[in-house]
Amino acid sequence: MQSSAAQLIASAVATAGRGGWQGWAGEGGAGAGRGVHGIGGRGGNASASVIAAGTGTITATSAAAGGDHYGEPGNGAGERFGSAIAGTTVDGGTSAAVKAYADATAGDGGGGNAAATLHATGYRLGLYSTVKGGSGTLQDGPTVLGGNHGGSATGKISGTAGLGGAFARLTLEGGAGGSGGNGADVVARTPFDVSTTGALGLSLYGTGGDAGQAPNRPDGQPGAAGIADLELVVDNHSGSSLYMDGVATGGRGATAQADWGTATRGGLASSKLHGATTGTIELWADATGGGGGSAYSGVAGQGGDALAAASGTTHLAPDQIHAYPARVSASAEGGAGGNSYSDGVRAGDGGTAQASATVHSRTTYDRALTLAKAVATGGAGGEAATLGGIAGNGGAVRLVDSVGGSAASRLELLQEARGGAGGRNADGGIGGNGGAALSQLTLADAGTRVLTVEIAAYGGEGGTGGYTAGGRGGNGGAAQANLELASTRAGADVRGRVVAVGGQGGGGAGLPLPGGPRHVRSYAPRAMPPAARAPCPAILHTTAQRRMRRPTPAPKLAGQRRRRLRQAWAPRAPASRERVQNPSPPAERARRSRKAAAAPSISLRIRRQPAAPPATRPWTETGVTRRRWPPVPPPGPACG
């Protein structure tokens, strides 16, 4: 379809019919076996496509929905029922504003596959596609084999835009497994081919299919959860800015039945982003592992692992002015362990997590701030619902040199590890232990003017032991954080902060135990020697960070004494150094007001550092009492 109208709307929708129900097998007579069940009809496939061209505003949509399937199961590999295919193509030349959609949803029950393609050209592009695979057949009974595996979901988006910019979003959801079937994996490797001379934004979301439950028979086994593996590699040297985000979620594990089957672990989630551009750049990588399957017998499934990684580089000219030339963030969280619903059954442990982020910028604008952040959180342990059940432990997290980067102006790095919380026991049993957390970074910088680094480690909280007598809470997770910084740039300003907080232990009978120790250290900035002298490393010495107590408020006074105090501490113009002891006559106050108004208004605030307390003085930091001030190390050797 081609049009020269100011606005063009085109759509194509295809919906397949669902299959018929299968007949139930009849009961046999005296001494006879059960009859054979009838075969239901298959769900239909669907395909939709639209082609449009114009010069104004164009909106094009294609949508395909496969039919649901209620008949016999397929073989899990070749036979697929209720598939869906959608395609949209728009030619907007170099002047049209284009918004295009391509959605494909496979029918449930047949494990149908779904696919979508979308291509467009124009001055400004908005491209959106959602693809969902179909679930497998839900068959049950002692004589029926497992159903299909979940259907796959694939998509591709391409296009060319002008200065108006382009944004594309692709959502992929794998189909859930049927009875005994596997959830579909979602694997996407740079499914975008979009270019523009303006701003470019790309969003990729992927979710693995849930595992199918075990068939209802003694030898029935559940399926495996689908993984979500996403990767985006984009090198945009013609655009003004680049934005990318990738969100991966693993599928959920299957539940173990009362008398048979084994619970399965959650699916892996991986999100990796790598971007480069001549403009500003912003990357967000997020990954969440799938939850483990619960169990009525055996052992519950472990939470899925998670991995998030992001790397961004901006090739902005050094003299370009941008407040945030590059921002990169990676966040990963392990999946929660499956729950326990019977005595003697152990709940699943939380999944592990890994995150890394690197960023590079060369702009010299003095207020330009380049950021990189990596946060990893262990999955929570599964819960136990009975007295004899055992709750799962929280996932451990270990981050070592997971952030880095370079910048000519200001660079801020954050590395944070959080152990997963232990599972609780709801009926006076044993709570799970919190996950341990380790955050460690060694960094040597050579070109950054102002370098700020913060690393943190938080141990997971222990699970409670229930609300009845005899419950035993889990231990809080240990936390350890280590930071080593060095800079060889003359005059560099280097700052660091280290936080380590042990997890709180879980209490018995629903009562929390005292929390673990909290350690906070700050690195005082130390200026580098002048450029005329030989550069040397900026060795940073730790000083304890102490919470400053607020001054005690003055008591409420009445009458003339209160007025005198208020006047004595009222702000005065810098030109006047005379201390006000008593209220002045009205004429004198008016003369001083005119004099102050004629003088330039200058306000100066000086924050005074408190004197070092005695070595035996107790001190606090964030509400946790420590015994004594730590020794202050002597200054390092002078640079020659």
C-alpha positions, 0 to 999 in steps of 0.5 A: 500500500502506497499513499501520499496522504498526510496520515496513513494507517495500515494493519493486517491481523490473522487469528487461527482457529483452535483445535477440538477437545480430545474425547475421554476414554471410557471405563471398561466393563467387568474384567475389561480395561479402559478404552482409548481416548479420542484424538482432538483437532490441531490448533491452526497456524497464523501468518500476517504481513503488511507493506506500506509506503508514504511520505507523511505519518505512517502507522503500520501493524501486523498481528498473528495469533496461532490457535490453541491446541487440545489434541494429542501431544507432539513429539517435542521436536518436529511437530508444532501446532498453532504457530504464528508469523508476523511481518511489517515493512514500511517505506517512508523515504527520508521524510516520513514519521513511522510507527510500526508494529509486528506481533506474533503469539503462538497458540497454547497447547501445541508448542507452536513457534512464533517469529516476527520481522520488521523493517522501516525507513523514514525521518523518524522511526518507532519500531516495536515487536512482541513475540511469544512462543506457545506452551506445550501440551498439558497431558496427564494420566498414567498412560500418556507420554509427556507433551511438547516442549515450549515453542521458540520466539524469534524476531528481527528489527531493521531500519534507517532513520534521519536526524529524527532518530530511531527507537526499537524494542523487541520482546521475546518470551519462550513458551512454557513446557507441557507435561514433562516438556522443557521451557523454550530457550530465548537466545538473541544475538544483536537482533537489531540493524538500525542506523540513524544520524540522530539519537538511537535507542534499542531495548531488548527483553527476553524471558525463558519458558517455564519448565513443564510439570511431571506427568501424573505417573510414577516414572514421570519427570519434569522438564527443564526451565528455559534460559534467557541469553541476550547480547547486544553489540552496537557500534553507532558512529553516525548518531548523536547518542546511543541508549541500550537496555537489555533485560533477561529473565530465566524460566521457572523450574518445575515442582516435584509432586508428592510421590514422584518427580524431581524439582528442577532449578530455575533458568539461567539469565544473561544480559550482555551489552557493548556499545560505542558511539560518537555521541553520549552513551547510556547502557543498562544491563539487567539479569534475573535468574529463574526461581527454582521449583518447589518440592513435596518430596526430594529436594526443591530446585535451586534458583537460576544464576544471573549474569549482567555485563555492560561496556560503553565507549563514547568518542566525543571530542575532548572539547565537547560539553556534556554533563553525562557523556557516558553512563553504564550500569549492570545489575544481576540477581540470582533466582529464588530457591524453590519452597519445601512443603513436606517434612524432611524436604529441603528447600532450594538455595538461591542462585548466584549473580555476577555483574561487571561494568566498564566505561570510557570517555575522553571529554575534558569538560570540567563538569562532565561526569562518567559513571559505571555501576555493577550490582550483584545480588544473590537469590533468596533461599526457599521457604519451608512450610512445615516443622520438619522442613529445612529452608534454603540458603541465600546465594553467595556473591563474589565481585572482583575487579568488576568495574573499571573505566577511564575518563579525562575529567570526572569518573565515578565507579560503584561496585556492590555485592549483596548476599541473598537472604536465607529462607524462613521456616514458617513452623518452628523449623530451621531457617536458611543461612544468609549468603556471603558477599565479597567485593574487591577492587584494585585500580590504578588510574593514569588520566582521570582528574577526579576519581571517586570509587565506592565498593560495598558488601552486604551479607544476606540476612538469615531466615527466621525459625518460625513462630513456634517454640524450638525454631532455629534461625539461620546465620547472617552472611559474612561481608568483606570489602577491599579497595586499593586505589592509585593514580599517577596523574599529577594533581589528581583528586582521588576519593574512595569509600568502602562499606562492609555490613554483615547480615543479620541472623534470623531468630527462633520463634520469629525473633531476629538475632542481633545484626552482624558488624558494620564497617565503614571506611573512607579514603581521604582525598590526597592531592598529587604533587605539582606537575613540575615534580616527578609524578608518584602514586597517590597512596590513600590512607584510610580514616574512620568515618564518624557520624556527627551528632547534632548540637543540642537545641537551645532551651525555650526561653521567654521574654527579652532573653530569647529575643537577644539570643535570636538577634545575636545569632541572626545572619549579618552582612560581611561588612559589619564585624560588630557583635550584637550584644543588645537590641539597637535603636530603630534608627541605628538598625535602619542605618545599618540596613542601608549600609549593608544593602550598598555593600556587595553580598558575599556568603561564605560557609566553612565546614570545620573538621572536628578535632581527633578524639582521644584514643579511648573515646568510644565512637559510632558509625551509622548507629553501631557502637565500636570500641575504640578509634582505629589507629591512623596510619602515618603519612606516606613518603614525600614524592621527590 
